[in-house]
């Protein structure tokens, strides 16, 4: 990179504030390197907090895919690296040259300079911006290798975290994030086999024939036609169909490991059979989830009605909306199946983090109730409470002897101040967790402790509510 243009640089302040000394200033770092290290600690915060700098990222999904391909290409090499820092450095050394292009360097310089000069920033923000610019020049000034440059390392780590941000604290993915030692890299970026097979069947004309033979589809014909042409997009997410992954797993589990599972060469008779089986499988899932999804679906269609300027779309949506409001069970089921089939068969409708991470997480092991529990907690943080409740119930249906779904419902009702319901579910969770601890000593000790802690919170909340409900006695009023 060429030398940066000269500019009137504001006075740099490299002061360390010791919080323990009540605001007294300590001596600043003595050497330039110490000052750089000190100021670099704030660069990550700056790149995350400032809207203008948030696009200084590598493409998250491309980065994850490159990591997967790199590890798969030389697994012995990466298995031999026991230290996570060495593992990270090796990956950065191989991957960064692809991302640190002249165009990216120019954009980074422009963004940092604009942010520095746009307003008069002082203190740690200004110092961090100046430090980032120094690191940007490290190709010539400091002679640092790309993999050792703190600025590229920070952006690299932020890009990885952005790729995982929706899954939050999900253990299955954060363990891979912490060390970048992902035991099964394809889980992160490759569509699950079950989803690929479902998409294949949904694109067969014979599958759609299974749907249009039902007279109940008539109120929705116009809007479905517009959806399939890509003119109308009615939002629906996989995590709102919480029973779907398990249902699809049950359908395909016996065939998944066959060499011809995803073959394009399928006899007509087999196609008809598979299309019918898929239709029946999705129908069973829809019957369970539609009552929870219906109010949200009606709300989304109303919102779309307000935005659309097309008279045809408006008329079609009005007809569809009236049928949904009338709660015509089978007709609404058919409509939801067609929505799902359209979504799955056209990848652009589910190419988003919410859908991808739901399938990557749940389909990692659809029989593991903990996956549903983890995802339900994420949805609670996203304030998607009806879907979270469904996930916890689904966990119980899948594994009634596991404590995860009961624990999730206990937490759900406690959060919503339905204490009697919460107590019932917590009691069940505690009993099952104690049984699991007996069968697997030390394995569930942490979970058992946390369930007991939740139950303490429940008792405290009950006592608090009881004290509020107690009638106040006026000692000073006349009888």
SEMI-614815 format. One record per residue (C-alpha): residue in three letters; residue number from 1; x, y, z. Coordinates in Angstrom, 1 decimal. Example, Ala and Ser with C-alpha at 12.3 -4.5 7.8 and 13.67 -1.06 7.14 Angstrom:
BEGIN
> residuo, num, u, v, w
> ALA, 1, 12.3, -4.5, 7.8
> SER, 2, 13.7, -1.1, 7.1
//
This chain:
BEGIN
> residuo, num, u, v, w
> UNK, 1, 0.0, 0.0, 0.0
> UNK, 2, 1.3, 3.5, -0.8
> UNK, 3, 2.0, 6.1, 1.9
> UNK, 4, -1.1, 7.7, 3.3
> UNK, 5, -1.8, 11.4, 2.4
> UNK, 6, -0.5, 13.9, 4.9
> UNK, 7, -3.2, 15.4, 7.1
> UNK, 8, -3.4, 17.8, 10.0
> UNK, 9, -3.3, 15.2, 12.8
> UNK, 10, -5.0, 16.1, 16.1
> UNK, 11, -2.9, 15.8, 19.2
> UNK, 12, -2.8, 12.2, 20.3
> UNK, 13, -3.5, 11.3, 23.9
> UNK, 14, -2.1, 8.0, 25.2
> UNK, 15, -3.2, 8.2, 28.9
> UNK, 16, -4.2, 5.2, 30.9
> UNK, 17, -7.0, 5.7, 33.5
> UNK, 18, -6.7, 3.5, 36.6
> UNK, 19, -10.3, 3.0, 37.8
> UNK, 20, -9.1, 1.9, 41.2
> UNK, 21, -7.3, 5.2, 41.9
> UNK, 22, -10.4, 7.4, 41.8
> UNK, 23, -9.6, 9.1, 38.6
> UNK, 24, -5.9, 9.6, 39.2
> UNK, 25, -3.8, 9.5, 36.0
> UNK, 26, -1.0, 7.0, 35.8
> UNK, 27, 2.1, 7.2, 33.6
> UNK, 28, 1.3, 6.5, 29.9
> UNK, 29, 2.9, 3.6, 28.2
> UNK, 30, 6.5, 4.4, 27.5
> UNK, 31, 7.2, 2.8, 24.1
> UNK, 32, 5.4, 3.2, 20.8
> UNK, 33, 4.6, -0.5, 20.7
> UNK, 34, 3.1, -0.4, 24.2
> UNK, 35, 0.9, 2.6, 23.2
> UNK, 36, -0.2, 0.7, 20.1
> UNK, 37, -1.1, -2.4, 22.1
> UNK, 38, -3.0, -0.3, 24.7
> UNK, 39, -5.0, 1.6, 22.1
> UNK, 40, -5.7, -1.5, 20.0
> UNK, 41, -7.9, -2.9, 22.8
> UNK, 42, -10.5, -0.3, 21.9
> UNK, 43, -10.5, -0.8, 18.1
> UNK, 44, -12.9, -3.8, 18.3
> UNK, 45, -15.4, -1.7, 20.3
> UNK, 46, -15.1, 1.2, 17.8
> UNK, 47, -15.7, -1.0, 14.8
> UNK, 48, -18.7, -2.6, 16.4
> UNK, 49, -20.3, 0.6, 17.9
> UNK, 50, -19.9, 3.1, 15.0
> UNK, 51, -22.4, 2.7, 12.2
> UNK, 52, -20.0, 4.1, 9.6
> UNK, 53, -17.4, 1.5, 10.4
> UNK, 54, -19.6, -1.6, 10.7
> UNK, 55, -19.2, -2.5, 7.0
> UNK, 56, -15.4, -3.1, 7.5
> UNK, 57, -16.1, -6.8, 7.6
> UNK, 58, -15.3, -9.7, 5.4
> UNK, 59, -18.3, -11.6, 4.0
> UNK, 60, -19.3, -13.9, 6.9
> UNK, 61, -20.6, -16.8, 5.0
> UNK, 62, -17.7, -16.8, 2.5
> UNK, 63, -15.3, -16.7, 5.4
> UNK, 64, -16.9, -19.6, 7.1
> UNK, 65, -17.0, -21.6, 3.9
> UNK, 66, -13.3, -20.8, 3.2
> UNK, 67, -12.4, -22.0, 6.8
> UNK, 68, -14.3, -25.2, 6.1
> UNK, 69, -12.6, -25.9, 2.8
> UNK, 70, -9.2, -25.1, 4.3
> UNK, 71, -9.6, -27.5, 7.2
> UNK, 72, -11.1, -30.2, 5.0
> UNK, 73, -8.2, -29.9, 2.5
> UNK, 74, -5.5, -30.6, 5.1
> UNK, 75, -7.2, -32.1, 8.2
> UNK, 76, -3.9, -33.7, 9.5
> UNK, 77, -2.2, -30.3, 9.5
> UNK, 78, -4.8, -28.7, 11.6
> UNK, 79, -5.3, -31.6, 13.9
> UNK, 80, -1.7, -31.4, 14.8
> UNK, 81, -2.1, -27.8, 16.1
> UNK, 82, -3.2, -28.2, 19.7
> UNK, 83, -2.9, -24.5, 20.6
> UNK, 84, -5.9, -22.5, 19.5
> UNK, 85, -3.7, -19.4, 18.9
> UNK, 86, -1.6, -21.4, 16.5
> UNK, 87, -4.8, -22.7, 14.8
> UNK, 88, -6.1, -19.2, 14.4
> UNK, 89, -2.8, -17.9, 13.0
> UNK, 90, -2.6, -20.7, 10.5
> UNK, 91, -6.1, -20.0, 9.2
> UNK, 92, -5.5, -16.3, 9.0
> UNK, 93, -2.2, -16.8, 7.2
> UNK, 94, -3.9, -18.9, 4.5
> UNK, 95, -7.2, -16.9, 4.2
> UNK, 96, -6.4, -13.2, 4.7
> UNK, 97, -4.5, -12.7, 1.4
> UNK, 98, -7.8, -13.4, -0.4
> UNK, 99, -9.6, -10.7, 1.6
> UNK, 100, -7.0, -8.0, 2.0
> UNK, 101, -7.2, -6.6, -1.5
> UNK, 102, -6.2, -3.1, -2.6
> UNK, 103, -9.9, -2.2, -2.9
> UNK, 104, -10.6, -3.4, 0.7
> UNK, 105, -7.5, -1.4, 1.9
> UNK, 106, -8.7, 1.7, 0.2
> UNK, 107, -12.2, 1.4, 1.6
> UNK, 108, -10.7, 0.8, 5.1
> UNK, 109, -8.5, 3.9, 4.9
> UNK, 110, -11.3, 6.0, 3.6
> UNK, 111, -13.7, 5.0, 6.3
> UNK, 112, -11.1, 5.5, 9.1
> UNK, 113, -10.0, 8.9, 7.8
> UNK, 114, -13.6, 10.1, 7.3
> UNK, 115, -14.5, 9.0, 10.8
> UNK, 116, -11.4, 10.7, 12.3
> UNK, 117, -11.9, 14.0, 10.5
> UNK, 118, -15.7, 14.2, 10.5
> UNK, 119, -15.9, 15.4, 14.0
> UNK, 120, -13.5, 16.4, 16.8
> UNK, 121, -13.2, 13.1, 18.7
> UNK, 122, -11.1, 13.0, 21.8
> UNK, 123, -9.7, 10.4, 24.1
> UNK, 124, -9.7, 6.7, 23.5
> UNK, 125, -11.9, 6.9, 20.3
> UNK, 126, -9.4, 9.2, 18.6
> UNK, 127, -6.5, 7.2, 19.8
> UNK, 128, -8.0, 4.0, 18.5
> UNK, 129, -8.7, 5.5, 15.1
> UNK, 130, -5.2, 6.7, 14.9
> UNK, 131, -3.9, 3.3, 16.0
> UNK, 132, -6.0, 1.5, 13.4
> UNK, 133, -4.5, 3.8, 10.7
> UNK, 134, -1.0, 2.9, 11.9
> UNK, 135, -1.9, -0.8, 11.7
> UNK, 136, -3.3, -0.1, 8.2
> UNK, 137, 0.2, 1.1, 7.1
> UNK, 138, 1.9, -2.0, 8.7
> UNK, 139, 2.6, -3.5, 5.3
> UNK, 140, 5.5, -1.0, 4.9
> UNK, 141, 6.0, 0.8, 8.3
> UNK, 142, 5.9, -2.1, 10.7
> UNK, 143, 6.6, -5.0, 8.4
> UNK, 144, 4.0, -7.2, 10.1
> UNK, 145, 2.8, -10.3, 8.3
> UNK, 146, -1.0, -10.2, 7.5
> UNK, 147, -1.7, -12.9, 10.1
> UNK, 148, 0.0, -10.9, 12.8
> UNK, 149, -1.5, -7.5, 12.0
> UNK, 150, -3.8, -6.6, 14.8
> UNK, 151, -6.2, -4.7, 12.6
> UNK, 152, -6.8, -7.6, 10.2
> UNK, 153, -7.0, -10.0, 13.2
> UNK, 154, -9.7, -7.8, 14.8
> UNK, 155, -11.7, -7.5, 11.6
> UNK, 156, -11.3, -11.3, 11.0
> UNK, 157, -12.6, -12.1, 14.5
> UNK, 158, -15.5, -9.6, 14.2
> UNK, 159, -16.5, -11.2, 10.8
> UNK, 160, -16.6, -14.6, 12.4
> UNK, 161, -18.7, -13.3, 15.3
> UNK, 162, -21.1, -11.6, 12.9
> UNK, 163, -21.6, -14.9, 11.1
> UNK, 164, -22.6, -16.5, 14.4
> UNK, 165, -24.4, -13.5, 16.0
> UNK, 166, -27.9, -14.9, 15.6
> UNK, 167, -27.2, -18.1, 17.5
> UNK, 168, -25.8, -16.1, 20.4
> UNK, 169, -24.7, -18.5, 23.2
> UNK, 170, -25.5, -21.7, 21.4
> UNK, 171, -22.9, -24.1, 22.6
> UNK, 172, -22.8, -26.2, 19.4
> UNK, 173, -21.5, -23.2, 17.5
> UNK, 174, -19.8, -21.0, 20.1
> UNK, 175, -17.4, -23.9, 21.0
> UNK, 176, -16.3, -23.8, 17.4
> UNK, 177, -16.0, -20.0, 17.5
> UNK, 178, -13.8, -20.0, 20.6
> UNK, 179, -11.0, -21.9, 19.0
> UNK, 180, -12.0, -22.1, 15.4
> UNK, 181, -11.5, -25.8, 15.7
> UNK, 182, -14.8, -26.9, 14.1
> UNK, 183, -15.0, -30.7, 14.1
> UNK, 184, -17.6, -30.7, 11.3
> UNK, 185, -17.1, -27.6, 9.2
> UNK, 186, -19.8, -28.4, 6.6
> UNK, 187, -22.4, -27.9, 9.3
> UNK, 188, -21.7, -24.2, 9.2
> UNK, 189, -22.1, -23.5, 5.5
> UNK, 190, -23.5, -26.4, 3.6
> UNK, 191, -27.3, -26.9, 3.3
> UNK, 192, -28.3, -30.0, 5.4
> UNK, 193, -29.0, -33.1, 3.3
> UNK, 194, -32.6, -33.2, 4.5
> UNK, 195, -33.2, -29.6, 3.3
> UNK, 196, -31.6, -30.4, -0.1
> UNK, 197, -33.9, -33.4, -0.6
> UNK, 198, -37.0, -31.5, 0.5
> UNK, 199, -36.1, -28.7, -2.0
> UNK, 200, -35.6, -31.3, -4.8
> UNK, 201, -39.1, -32.8, -4.2
> UNK, 202, -40.7, -29.4, -3.9
> UNK, 203, -39.4, -28.5, -7.4
> UNK, 204, -41.1, -31.5, -9.0
> UNK, 205, -44.4, -30.7, -10.9
> UNK, 206, -45.9, -33.9, -9.4
> UNK, 207, -45.6, -32.4, -5.9
> UNK, 208, -47.6, -29.4, -6.9
> UNK, 209, -50.2, -31.6, -8.5
> UNK, 210, -50.7, -33.2, -5.0
> UNK, 211, -51.6, -29.7, -3.8
> UNK, 212, -53.8, -28.3, -6.5
> UNK, 213, -56.2, -31.3, -6.5
> UNK, 214, -57.6, -30.0, -3.2
> UNK, 215, -60.6, -27.6, -3.8
> UNK, 216, -59.6, -25.8, -0.6
> UNK, 217, -56.7, -24.2, -2.4
> UNK, 218, -59.0, -22.1, -4.6
> UNK, 219, -59.2, -18.9, -2.4
> UNK, 220, -55.4, -18.8, -2.4
> UNK, 221, -54.7, -19.7, -6.1
> UNK, 222, -54.2, -16.1, -7.2
> UNK, 223, -51.8, -15.2, -4.4
> UNK, 224, -49.9, -18.5, -4.7
> UNK, 225, -49.3, -17.8, -8.4
> UNK, 226, -47.9, -14.4, -7.5
> UNK, 227, -45.7, -15.9, -4.8
> UNK, 228, -44.3, -18.5, -7.3
> UNK, 229, -43.5, -15.8, -9.8
> UNK, 230, -41.6, -13.9, -7.1
> UNK, 231, -44.0, -10.9, -7.2
> UNK, 232, -45.2, -11.3, -3.7
> UNK, 233, -43.2, -12.4, -0.6
> UNK, 234, -45.2, -13.4, 2.5
> UNK, 235, -42.7, -13.9, 5.3
> UNK, 236, -42.6, -17.2, 7.0
> UNK, 237, -39.6, -18.7, 8.8
> UNK, 238, -38.5, -22.2, 9.5
> UNK, 239, -38.3, -21.7, 13.2
> UNK, 240, -42.0, -20.9, 13.2
> UNK, 241, -42.6, -24.4, 11.9
> UNK, 242, -40.8, -26.0, 14.9
> UNK, 243, -42.1, -29.6, 14.1
> UNK, 244, -40.9, -29.5, 10.5
> UNK, 245, -37.2, -30.6, 11.0
> UNK, 246, -38.1, -33.5, 13.2
> UNK, 247, -40.9, -34.6, 10.8
> UNK, 248, -38.5, -34.4, 7.8
> UNK, 249, -35.8, -36.3, 9.7
> UNK, 250, -38.3, -39.1, 10.4
> UNK, 251, -39.3, -39.2, 6.8
> UNK, 252, -35.8, -39.4, 5.3
> UNK, 253, -33.6, -40.9, 8.1
> UNK, 254, -33.6, -44.5, 6.6
> UNK, 255, -32.5, -43.2, 3.2
> UNK, 256, -30.1, -40.3, 4.0
> UNK, 257, -26.9, -42.4, 3.8
> UNK, 258, -27.8, -44.0, 0.4
> UNK, 259, -25.5, -42.9, -2.4
> UNK, 260, -28.5, -42.1, -4.6
> UNK, 261, -30.3, -40.0, -1.9
> UNK, 262, -29.9, -36.7, -3.9
> UNK, 263, -29.7, -38.2, -7.4
> UNK, 264, -31.6, -36.3, -10.1
> UNK, 265, -32.5, -39.6, -11.8
> UNK, 266, -35.7, -40.7, -10.0
> UNK, 267, -38.3, -43.0, -11.7
> UNK, 268, -41.8, -41.4, -12.1
> UNK, 269, -43.4, -43.9, -9.7
> UNK, 270, -40.8, -43.1, -7.0
> UNK, 271, -41.4, -39.4, -7.6
> UNK, 272, -45.1, -39.8, -7.1
> UNK, 273, -44.6, -41.8, -3.9
> UNK, 274, -42.0, -39.4, -2.4
> UNK, 275, -44.1, -36.4, -3.3
> UNK, 276, -47.1, -37.9, -1.5
> UNK, 277, -45.0, -38.8, 1.5
> UNK, 278, -43.6, -35.3, 1.7
> UNK, 279, -47.0, -33.7, 1.4
> UNK, 280, -48.3, -35.9, 4.3
> UNK, 281, -45.3, -35.2, 6.4
> UNK, 282, -45.5, -31.4, 6.0
> UNK, 283, -49.3, -31.6, 6.6
> UNK, 284, -48.7, -33.2, 10.0
> UNK, 285, -46.3, -30.5, 11.0
> UNK, 286, -48.5, -27.7, 9.8
> UNK, 287, -51.5, -29.1, 11.7
> UNK, 288, -49.5, -28.7, 14.9
> UNK, 289, -47.9, -25.3, 14.2
> UNK, 290, -50.6, -23.4, 12.3
> UNK, 291, -52.7, -22.4, 15.4
> UNK, 292, -49.6, -20.6, 16.8
> UNK, 293, -48.6, -19.1, 13.5
> UNK, 294, -52.0, -18.0, 12.2
> UNK, 295, -52.2, -14.7, 14.0
> UNK, 296, -48.7, -13.7, 12.9
> UNK, 297, -49.5, -14.7, 9.3
> UNK, 298, -52.7, -12.6, 9.2
> UNK, 299, -50.7, -9.7, 10.6
> UNK, 300, -48.0, -10.0, 7.9
> UNK, 301, -50.6, -10.1, 5.1
> UNK, 302, -52.3, -7.0, 6.5
> UNK, 303, -49.0, -5.2, 6.6
> UNK, 304, -48.3, -6.3, 3.0
> UNK, 305, -51.8, -5.1, 1.9
> UNK, 306, -50.9, -1.6, 3.2
> UNK, 307, -47.7, -1.5, 1.1
> UNK, 308, -48.8, -3.0, -2.2
> UNK, 309, -49.9, -0.8, -5.0
> UNK, 310, -51.0, -3.6, -7.3
> UNK, 311, -54.8, -3.9, -7.5
> UNK, 312, -54.5, -7.5, -8.5
> UNK, 313, -52.3, -8.4, -5.5
> UNK, 314, -54.6, -6.4, -3.2
> UNK, 315, -57.7, -8.3, -4.4
> UNK, 316, -55.9, -11.7, -4.1
> UNK, 317, -54.6, -10.9, -0.6
> UNK, 318, -58.1, -9.8, 0.5
> UNK, 319, -59.6, -13.2, -0.5
> UNK, 320, -56.8, -15.1, 1.1
> UNK, 321, -57.1, -13.0, 4.3
> UNK, 322, -60.8, -13.7, 4.6
> UNK, 323, -60.2, -17.4, 4.4
> UNK, 324, -57.5, -17.3, 7.0
> UNK, 325, -59.7, -15.2, 9.4
> UNK, 326, -62.5, -17.7, 9.0
> UNK, 327, -60.1, -20.3, 10.3
> UNK, 328, -61.0, -22.9, 7.7
> UNK, 329, -58.6, -25.5, 9.1
> UNK, 330, -57.8, -27.6, 6.0
> UNK, 331, -57.8, -24.7, 3.6
> UNK, 332, -55.3, -22.8, 5.8
> UNK, 333, -53.2, -25.9, 6.1
> UNK, 334, -53.0, -26.3, 2.3
> UNK, 335, -52.1, -22.6, 2.0
> UNK, 336, -49.3, -22.9, 4.6
> UNK, 337, -47.9, -26.1, 2.8
> UNK, 338, -47.8, -24.1, -0.4
> UNK, 339, -46.0, -21.2, 1.3
> UNK, 340, -43.4, -23.6, 2.7
> UNK, 341, -43.0, -25.4, -0.6
> UNK, 342, -42.5, -22.1, -2.4
> UNK, 343, -40.0, -21.0, 0.2
> UNK, 344, -38.0, -24.2, 0.1
> UNK, 345, -38.0, -24.6, -3.7
> UNK, 346, -36.8, -21.0, -4.2
> UNK, 347, -33.6, -20.5, -2.2
> UNK, 348, -33.7, -16.7, -2.2
> UNK, 349, -36.7, -17.0, 0.2
> UNK, 350, -34.7, -18.6, 2.9
> UNK, 351, -31.2, -17.3, 2.3
> UNK, 352, -31.1, -15.5, 5.6
> UNK, 353, -29.3, -16.1, 8.9
> UNK, 354, -32.5, -16.8, 10.9
> UNK, 355, -33.5, -19.7, 8.6
> UNK, 356, -30.1, -21.1, 8.0
> UNK, 357, -29.1, -21.2, 11.6
> UNK, 358, -32.3, -22.8, 12.7
> UNK, 359, -31.8, -25.7, 10.2
> UNK, 360, -28.0, -25.9, 10.9
> UNK, 361, -28.8, -26.1, 14.7
> UNK, 362, -31.8, -28.3, 14.9
> UNK, 363, -30.9, -30.6, 12.0
> UNK, 364, -27.5, -31.2, 13.5
> UNK, 365, -29.4, -33.7, 15.6
> UNK, 366, -33.2, -33.4, 15.4
> UNK, 367, -33.5, -36.0, 18.2
> UNK, 368, -31.6, -33.9, 20.8
> UNK, 369, -34.0, -32.0, 22.9
> UNK, 370, -31.2, -29.7, 24.1
> UNK, 371, -31.0, -28.1, 20.6
> UNK, 372, -34.7, -27.1, 20.9
> UNK, 373, -34.1, -25.8, 24.4
> UNK, 374, -31.1, -23.7, 23.3
> UNK, 375, -32.9, -22.2, 20.3
> UNK, 376, -36.0, -21.5, 22.4
> UNK, 377, -33.9, -19.4, 24.7
> UNK, 378, -32.5, -17.5, 21.7
> UNK, 379, -36.1, -16.7, 20.5
> UNK, 380, -37.0, -15.5, 24.0
> UNK, 381, -34.2, -13.0, 23.8
> UNK, 382, -35.6, -12.0, 20.3
> UNK, 383, -39.0, -11.6, 22.0
> UNK, 384, -40.6, -14.3, 19.8
> UNK, 385, -42.3, -15.9, 22.7
> UNK, 386, -45.1, -18.0, 21.0
> UNK, 387, -42.4, -19.8, 18.8
> UNK, 388, -40.2, -20.3, 21.8
> UNK, 389, -43.0, -22.0, 23.7
> UNK, 390, -43.6, -24.2, 20.7
> UNK, 391, -40.0, -25.2, 20.6
> UNK, 392, -40.1, -26.3, 24.3
> UNK, 393, -43.2, -28.3, 23.7
> UNK, 394, -41.6, -29.9, 20.7
> UNK, 395, -38.6, -30.9, 22.8
> UNK, 396, -40.9, -32.8, 25.2
> UNK, 397, -42.7, -34.5, 22.3
> UNK, 398, -39.3, -35.6, 20.9
> UNK, 399, -37.8, -36.8, 24.2
> UNK, 400, -40.3, -36.8, 27.1
> UNK, 401, -37.7, -38.4, 29.4
> UNK, 402, -35.3, -35.5, 29.0
> UNK, 403, -35.5, -32.5, 31.2
> UNK, 404, -34.7, -29.8, 28.6
> UNK, 405, -38.2, -29.1, 27.3
> UNK, 406, -39.7, -29.0, 30.8
> UNK, 407, -36.9, -26.7, 32.0
> UNK, 408, -37.6, -24.4, 29.0
> UNK, 409, -41.3, -24.2, 29.8
> UNK, 410, -40.6, -23.4, 33.4
> UNK, 411, -38.3, -20.5, 32.4
> UNK, 412, -40.9, -19.4, 29.8
> UNK, 413, -43.8, -19.2, 32.3
> UNK, 414, -41.6, -17.7, 35.0
> UNK, 415, -40.6, -14.9, 32.6
> UNK, 416, -44.3, -14.3, 31.9
> UNK, 417, -45.1, -14.4, 35.6
> UNK, 418, -47.4, -17.4, 35.4
> UNK, 419, -45.9, -18.9, 38.5
> UNK, 420, -48.2, -21.9, 39.1
> UNK, 421, -47.5, -23.1, 35.5
> UNK, 422, -43.8, -22.4, 36.0
> UNK, 423, -43.7, -24.4, 39.2
> UNK, 424, -45.3, -27.4, 37.6
> UNK, 425, -42.8, -27.5, 34.7
> UNK, 426, -39.8, -26.8, 37.0
> UNK, 427, -40.9, -29.7, 39.3
> UNK, 428, -40.9, -32.1, 36.3
> UNK, 429, -37.6, -30.7, 35.0
> UNK, 430, -36.0, -31.2, 38.5
> UNK, 431, -37.1, -34.8, 38.8
> UNK, 432, -35.9, -35.7, 35.3
> UNK, 433, -32.6, -33.9, 35.8
> UNK, 434, -32.0, -35.8, 39.1
> UNK, 435, -32.6, -39.1, 37.3
> UNK, 436, -30.2, -38.1, 34.5
> UNK, 437, -27.6, -37.2, 37.1
> UNK, 438, -27.9, -40.6, 38.7
> UNK, 439, -27.6, -42.3, 35.3
> UNK, 440, -24.7, -40.1, 34.2
> UNK, 441, -22.8, -38.8, 37.3
> UNK, 442, -21.3, -35.3, 36.9
> UNK, 443, -22.6, -34.9, 33.3
> UNK, 444, -25.6, -32.8, 34.2
> UNK, 445, -24.4, -31.4, 37.5
> UNK, 446, -24.3, -27.8, 36.1
> UNK, 447, -27.8, -28.1, 34.7
> UNK, 448, -29.2, -29.6, 37.9
> UNK, 449, -27.7, -26.6, 39.9
> UNK, 450, -29.2, -24.1, 37.5
> UNK, 451, -32.6, -25.6, 37.6
> UNK, 452, -32.5, -25.4, 41.5
> UNK, 453, -31.4, -21.8, 41.2
> UNK, 454, -34.3, -21.0, 38.9
> UNK, 455, -36.7, -22.6, 41.4
> UNK, 456, -35.2, -20.4, 44.1
> UNK, 457, -36.0, -17.4, 41.9
> UNK, 458, -39.5, -18.7, 41.4
> UNK, 459, -40.1, -19.0, 45.2
> UNK, 460, -38.7, -15.5, 45.8
> UNK, 461, -41.1, -14.1, 43.1
> UNK, 462, -44.0, -15.9, 44.7
> UNK, 463, -43.3, -14.5, 48.1
> UNK, 464, -42.9, -11.0, 46.6
> UNK, 465, -46.2, -11.2, 44.8
> UNK, 466, -47.9, -12.6, 47.9
> UNK, 467, -46.7, -9.7, 50.0
> UNK, 468, -48.0, -7.2, 47.4
> UNK, 469, -51.4, -8.9, 47.4
> UNK, 470, -51.7, -8.8, 51.2
> UNK, 471, -54.3, -6.3, 52.3
> UNK, 472, -52.8, -3.3, 54.1
> UNK, 473, -54.1, -2.8, 57.7
> UNK, 474, -54.7, 0.9, 58.6
> UNK, 475, -53.7, 1.1, 62.3
> UNK, 476, -54.8, 4.7, 62.6
> UNK, 477, -58.3, 4.7, 61.2
> UNK, 478, -61.3, 4.8, 63.5
> UNK, 479, -63.4, 1.6, 64.0
//
